[in-house]
Amino acid sequence: MKKSILIWTVLLISATSFSFANTTNDDSNANAKTSFKKDFENASDVKWETTHTLIKAIFKLGDKIINAYYSKEGNLVAMTRNILSTDLPITKQISLAKDYKGYWITDLFEMSINNETSYYVTIENADYKLTLKSEGNDWNEYKKESK
């Protein structure tokens, strides 16, 4: 459990730091590229970003844009993709609509780590911006900001 929380935290922090990352292929890690080619043979339009902790491949798989995060050693750490609210499992859609009336969705993505899938949603109303993480059929508050 602690390891999972640590991984989630590192991924979320790293995801924000990628906006300042180097996007050239020359700086990408060869181990990650080798693993990526094995993991995603049918990927297209691959772009690489690196930070001091992770290497991120942004690519198309069919008609979906996917992000794969690799360690410097070339191990796949996690995958994410932005989704629509209609792509959420129905139980999560119902729970979100019931428990957070008056909020609208501003960001939603699916994260897969070690064959476990979680969802993160950012919702807002006039007073607050909340980031929620799915836990089973429930949503737990991950971050709360006042406006």
PEVENBEL-V205724 format. One line per field, one symbol per residue. ss: DSSP state (H for helix, E for strand, - for the rest). psi: psi as a letter, one per 20 degrees, with the letter a starting at -180 (. if undefined). A space follows every 50 residues. Layout:
ss->???
psi->???
This chain:
ss->-HHHHHHHHHHHHHHHHHHH-E--HHH--HHHHHHHHHH----EEEEEEE ----EEEEEEE--EEEEEEE-----EEEEEEE--HHH--HHHHHHHHHH- ---EEEEEEEEEE--EEEEEEEEE---EEEEEEEE--EEEEEEEEE-
psi->ghggggggggggghhhihijrpjqhhiqphgggggghghmhjqrlpqqqq aihrpppprpocjqpqpppqrhijppgrqqqqrqhiiqqhhhgggghgil qiqqpiqpqppppljpprqpppqqahhqoqpqppocirpqphqppq.
